[in-house]
Structure formats: C-alpha cells, structure tokens
Amino acid sequence: MLEELEKEQEQQDEGLDYDTIVEKQTDRLAELLDRRDMKELQRRMEELNEFDVAEFLSEIDDNRMPMVFRLLSKETAADVFANFDPPEQERIINAITDSELAGIIDELYVDDAVDIVGELPANVVKRVMRAATPQTRNLINQYLRYPENSAGSIMTAEFVDLKKYMSVKESIARIRRIGEDRETIYVCFVISADRKLEGIVTVKDLLLADDDTIIEDLMDRNVIFASTTEDQESVSEKFADYDLMALPVVDNEGRLVGIVTVDDVMDVMEQEATEDIEKLAGMLPSDKPYSRTSIIEIWKNRIPWLMFLMLSATFTSMILTSFEDMLAVQAGLVAFIPMLMGTGGNSGAQASTAVIRALSLGDIEPKDALSVMWRELRVAFLCGLALAMVNFVKMLVLDGMILHNDAVTVQVAATVSSSILFIVLFAKSVGALLPILAEKIGVDPAVMANPLISTVTDAVSLLIYIYVAKLILHI
Amino acid sequence: MLEELEKEQEQQDEGLDYDTIVEKQTDRLAELLDRRDMKELQRRMEELNEFDVAEFLSEIDDNRMPMVFRLLSKETAADVFANFDPPEQERIINAITDSELAGIIDELYVDDAVDIVGELPANVVKRVMRAATPQTRNLINQYLRYPENSAGSIMTAEFVDLKKYMSVKESIARIRRIGEDRETIYVCFVISADRKLEGIVTVKDLLLADDDTIIEDLMDRNVIFASTTEDQESVSEKFADYDLMALPVVDNEGRLVGIVTVDDVMDVMEQEATEDIEKLAGMLPSDKPYSRTSIIEIWKNRIPWLMFLMLSATFTSMILTSFEDMLAVQAGLVAFIPMLMGTGGNSGAQASTAVIRALSLGDIEPKDALSVMWRELRVAFLCGLALAMVNFVKMLVLDGMILHNDAVTVQVAATVSSSILFIVLFAKSVGALLPILAEKIGVDPAVMANPLISTVTDAVSLLIYIYVAKLILHI
C-alpha cells in the first residue's frame, strides 16, 4: 500500500519543477512531525537530500529540532550537520551526548570539520575537539595551521592514492575497498613510497583500460597541482581554466598532503566574488554572511573608507571656498555642481568597475594599459557628447522655458554642457587607469573602489567646471 | 636518452609551482618552433594540457599559428579548439580544410559547439554548419532554440543512460563501451522506455555494489533536476547547494534531454557575478568579455544609466536653486555640500551592496526587511556618530584654526556635523530598503544600483542640510 501511495505521489509530482517538489516533501515532513509519526518521518528524512533535510530542520522550532535530528542515522546525521549554519550546529552540539558528537565528527570529511571548528565559539570547539579521536584531532589542528584562504585551508585528506606498479584490476579493487569514505574516487593520485605525487589517473581511464594495464602506463604525469600556501583564488582559477574535478595539493617537498574538490571551489568562487563586490563599494571584506555579522563588525568594515572619503572631500570644499565669490557672480552656476559631480562619479565608477572585473578575470593585463585607455577615451567621448547634447536642450527647455529659471542663459547651458564632456573624459580615464596602476604595483585593483574614484573626480570636476566657466562666461 | 632528459627535467621542476612549470614548458615549445623541430613540438604539445596548448597557440604569430595547430591529433585539436577565444577559432576555421573542420566539429561536445556557433560571425557559422554531420547540425539547431541563459542553452547531450532492469555488471560494460565520448561517466541517468528520468546512479555506487545488483535497487529516485527553460542562475544554485557533479535537464513531459556539468556551471557563476557587479555600477550587463566588446556596445551599456541619473539630478539642482539665497546668507555653507552628498552616497552604497549580495546569496529574504532595517539603523548610528565627531573636530581645527576659514564657526561645524548623522541614517535605511523592496515586487535588486541610491540620497542630503541649518543657525 505504501508503494502504491508513493506511485501516486510520483504521478502527482510529474511536471513540477524540483523546488516545488522539495517544498511539497518538506510540508509532508512538517505534517508527520505534527502528527508525531516519528517512524515515517525518520524514513522520509533518510530518503531526502541532506541539504533539504538541513533546511527543514533549520525551520522547525528550537526545542524540537535536536530531537528530530537524533532520528537520523549516523551517516545522514553527519551529512546534514555539515550542511547546517553555525547557529544550528551549536544548538545540536549542545543537545547531544559526547558519544553522539564523536560519531558525527568521525563521519565528517576533514575540511568540513575544519570549517566547523573555525566558525564555532571557543567553548563549543573545546567539546568538539575532546569528542574527536586523537587522529582526527591532530589532523584538524594541522589543517588549522595553514594560512586563511590558502589551498591548505580548503583541502581535505580523504582521497584515493595508488602506486604506479599496481594494475588496473588491483586499483579498482583498492577503490572498492577504501572508496566509501573518500571525498572523491573519480580522480586517483599516484604517489611514490615517500608520498611524492607522480601522476593522476581517473576512474574513466581505469574503466576504459584493460584489467592488467599497469598504472604507470596509464597515468597522466602532467599533473596540475597547487601548493599548500597558494591563494584559494589561484586554486579556483585552475579549476575554471582546466575544468578539473579535483586538484592535488603538495607541500614544499612535492609530497601530496591533500586534495581540493570542485564543490569546495564553488564556495570559494562565491566568497571571492562577494569580497570583490564589497571592496568595490568601499567596504572591507567580511568573512561571514551579512546576517551573521555583528553590528560592531559591520561598523568596523564600513567606517574606514567612509572616514577617509569624508576627510578627502576637504579638497573639494577648499576649491569651492576659494572660488565661492567667482561662482556667486553668475547666479545659477552652483545649482549644477551636484549633477556634474554625480555624472563624473558615475562615469568613473563604470570604467573602473569594468576594468577591475576584466583584470580579475584575466581578460586584460597591466600591459594592455594603453589600449584600455584608448577604448575608454572613445567610449567617454561618445557618452560625454550624448550627455552634453541632451543636457544643453534640457537646460534651455526645462530649466529655462518651463521652470522660468532666468539664470539659465545659452551661455550658462553651454558652460555646463561642455563641462560634462570634459568631466566624462577625465573620469573614465582615471577610472580605467587607477586600477591598472594598482595591479602593476601589486596592489589589489578592487581597492581603487568606486567611492575613491568618485572623490577624485569630484574635485577635478569642480576645477573643470570653474575653468570652463571662466572661458565661456568671462568671469 | 629522451627518457633521461625527461627525468632530469622532472628533477629540475621539483619544488616549482605549477604556473612556473607551465611557463617553462611553453618557453620550450616556442624554442622548438623557432628551431623548426616539428616532430618534437608535436610530441610535447600532445603531452600538455589542452588549455595550456591553446594559450601557447594564442601567443604565437597569426601566420604560423594554424600551421602549428594542424600538428595536433584530431582529439587534441578539438579540445584545444574548444579552449580558444572566438578570434582564434575564426582564424583556425579560415585556415583549415572542410574535412579537417568536420573532424573537429564531430569531436566537440554539443554544448561547446553551440557556444562556438553562438559567438562566431554569420559567414563562419555557415561554414561550420555545412561541415557538421546532419545529426550534429540538427542537435546544434535544436540547442540554439532554447532561451539565452536557460538550462537548455548550457546543457550537453553526451551522457550515459542506463535502464533500471540492467545489472551493475551490464551497466559497467555499457559505460566501458560508450563512455569514451561522454562529458561525464560518473553520474549515469536511469531512463524509462519513453526517456523519462527515473533515477540516477553514480559510478561510485556501481563500483561499491555487487556485480549482479539490479540498477533499480541501487538508483537514487530522489533526483535533483532542472527544466530546460529554468534560469542558469537557479541551475548554479542547485550545484552549490547540493554539491553536484552533473544535473539532468528534463523537458515539460519529464523526458531527459541533456545534462549540465560542473565545469559549465563554474563559467555560469563567473558570468553571473560579473553581471551583478556591472549592474551595481550602473551598467547594463554585457555578454562578452570587456576586451571583445565593441566601443558602441560599451557605450550602449553605459549611457542609459548615465543619462537617467544626469536628468534625475535636476531635482537636486532645483532644491539648490530655491535655497540659493538662504545658503548665501551664511558664508561657507555651500562648500560642505559635496562632502555631505559624497558621505550620503557612500553610506547608502555600502548598505545597498551588502543587502543586494545577501539577497542574491539567499542569506536574507524580503521577509527579513524589518530586522535588516534595524541592523542598518544601528550601524548607521555608529558610523554617523563617528563621522560627525571627527568632522566637528576637523572643521574647527583644520578649516577654522589652520586654514583660517572665518566662515567656520562652532555653529557651522555643529550644523554640518549633525547633518552628517541624519544623512547617514537616511542613506543606510534607503540603501537597505530599496533592494528588498525591489526583490519583493519581483524586480532584480541589483537594479537599485549604487548610482541610483546616490542620486536619491543627494537630493535628500541637501534637504536635511538645509533644515538643520535653519534650526541651528536660524537663517
């Protein structure tokens, strides 16, 4: 009867997209929990993907959550645990016994265990480390010593190693024996007696070869690898360039110490993109999701740039002060300053953002500085011209004729419009050049954040406006 | 002797990082090319990774490049070709014979062929399509019909399909037979007679099971899948959430039509991050790398926002115009307007960027609006207070005492400083709220770009400044 029910279920599900199916499954779990049908709840949770189970558990109330979590089998429990956010992990750790905790820690891959330990409060970490076997504890401690964001800090120890004198048959037998708890079995690593990496062989190679082929004749010696201290950004570039599934990580002596798998690299890519976006908006990068960063930390990430930019605006104030009398001679000029500065800032930010992203994707290099400048100048000319023309008409028609602003004469409109052209030309050049310069001297180009470019163009926009006004209005 | 040389080579390479090794190998290739030692060049290129060969070929001059490319074996040639940028692909297509071209197209995975056809000029595409077999041509045409950025447009047709009544032994035999040219063999898809997706089974499952286990008993029925029209961003979220290697794509009737592999998803992630970054800087997203986008296209992507923002600045101008007389009463007030607007814009951009990124990563949802506002208000208070205090001291000491700006009295400093506090409070609230509002009404939050937030805060900052001045200075 159960099977019939399931058949019916499947027929109902047909044609739905996956998200809707998961939603329905989760609703059914909630229903079972309300009815206290724990046996069926247990059965259904084991069938679901561990990510969806983790999501379901995060949604139910804090009192019942650990109780439902304990229904899971040891293997599923560890997988679900790895998918939790730190607050849920902490709640679980506080609710289960030492031996249950030991079971979970034992089932986790080292890289997940290291992640968890890195994010939990010290007293919880102490309990986790006490519960781990001495071997796991040593491994976690060793991994925690690698620099943050290095290949060493994101690698894991659970890989399949082979020897070059093994046959394909022996290799497959070894995979069958030890493969169960390895993070990937599809790429196997051929190492020498002193653990030096000699080659890689994929399960595809093994399956397509004859049983008695020797690994040495099958393996790829041209192995792409990373060093333990290499930056994770460089690791993720290797995955993208070479379409890898797993990347071996070696120490100074060329000994294989771990592997990075593609699922970890996807997290790295997300993290690196977030960092770039934060830097572009004038924030220090945070290592935690927004919703879990404390107010003080957010403040610490945001105040340095705000403070620096506020103080740098002193130059703009000084320019305005010294030309105050001159600007006052021709009524109406002051009113267009914010528009000019805004247009300069926006134009510069567009150029710098495009160049910073192109640099970070390897699309352009510092040696392309001249050709980038030439592109940006042409784009700036086209943008500036279009903006200047529209502004000229707009000032005469809207400000002059419709709003009856007597200060807006043809000369004033010409002054503001030609200033726009020069300001856009300047802003786009600076926006393109500063990031390339930064890259050239080895500074992260994203530090040339849009707010910084805006502050530079603010001051220069004002000067351009003042000199154009002198020229056209003879003031 | 050759082997001895290689041994020596390997010893020299020991301890170097991978990038340096590749550089040395490429230098050696260039040397061989200069010496015209084509046989050794050919041998060494076959040994290298196809991405590195593509990089090497892109660097050598246009005349010799097609000639060197033709040294490659058919399989390597196709792999290298898929790694080229469109300009190199075009050059190769123009230099090789129809039958060589047919050979390459035949070896390509459909998704790569579709990508290539999508990026080449029409006349080159014609030649490619003529060279392809009718079957490949139909497949390419069918794939080209899926909407841009849909799961259908990034999927490929080369997967391993199994039937549920097969045994593990039969399945492995099938993989061995057809696996050679499949994009992945590690995830196999179990389909019914009418091609409906019934389950998946991994090679790991197969290897760890007994030879005579039936696939039906082994397969995972709880399959995560995508629909052909599903957005690629949702596809990449599934990979990140569920740590997938491959995702099946089904049509409306639940029939399996293709798969998306993890290497394609990494490109999607990069592309989506670039789009978000572009939108945040007030640009329309471009679908090509910066260096290959024409000046006119760049202009088209940038001018809409610049134009809109320039015109919206009219409000700020109008406010300034109507309060011009009032601001003129107290000398020195105008000089601080750019700083106040800048601080408002930067504070707002920080908040909106943080919130937009958190929304796009699923860290917060529209229903969290109130708690996000409460966080941002507290952060804004801390930031505003720090900025106001520093500004107060700076104005009295630097502007007043050092630069002898007589206009800067204690009252003026108090006016500017308290304005900062209110402006930051307003800017951060708007910056946090607008993206959430956008998400709520189903608009991409990244459209609430920083430039837009800046323009809104510009006008309000000015009003805040004017009212605070009225209050404190009684003007």
Interface residues (C-beta under 8 A of the other chain):
Chain A: E14 G15 D17 Y18 D19 E47 L48 N49 F51 I172 I175 R176 G179 E180 I185 Y186 V203 K204 L207 L208 R221 N222 I224 F225 A226 S227 E230 S234 K238 F239 A240 D241 Y242 D243 M245 N252 E253 G254 V262 D263 V265 M266 D267 M269 E270 A273 T274 D276 I277 E278 L280 A281 G282 M283 P289 Y290 S291 I295 I296 I298 W299 R302 I303 W305 L306 M307 L309 M310 L311 A313 T314 T316 S317 M318 L320 T321 E324 A328 A331 G332 V334 A335 F336 I337 P338 M339 M341 G342 T343 G345 N346 S347 A349 Q350 S352 T353 A354 V355 R357 A358 L361 D363 I364 D368 R375 R378 V379 L382 C383 A386 L387 V390 N391 K394 L398 D399 L403 N405 A407 I420 V424 N450 P451 S454 T455 D458 L462
Chain B: E14 G15 D17 Y18 D19 E47 L48 N49 F51 I172 I175 R176 G179 E180 I185 Y186 V203 K204 L207 L208 N222 I224 F225 A226 S227 E230 S234 K238 F239 A240 D241 Y242 D243 M245 N252 E253 G254 V262 D263 V265 M266 D267 M269 E270 A273 T274 D276 I277 E278 L280 A281 G282 M283 P289 Y290 S291 I295 I296 I298 W299 R302 I303 W305 L306 M307 L309 M310 L311 A313 T314 T316 S317 M318 L320 T321 E324 A328 A331 G332 V334 A335 F336 I337 P338 M339 M341 G342 T343 G345 N346 S347 A349 Q350 S352 T353 A354 V355 R357 A358 L361 D363 I364 D368 R375 R378 V379 L382 C383 A386 L387 V390 N391 K394 L398 D399 L403 N405 A407 I420 V424 N450 P451 S454 T455 D458 L462
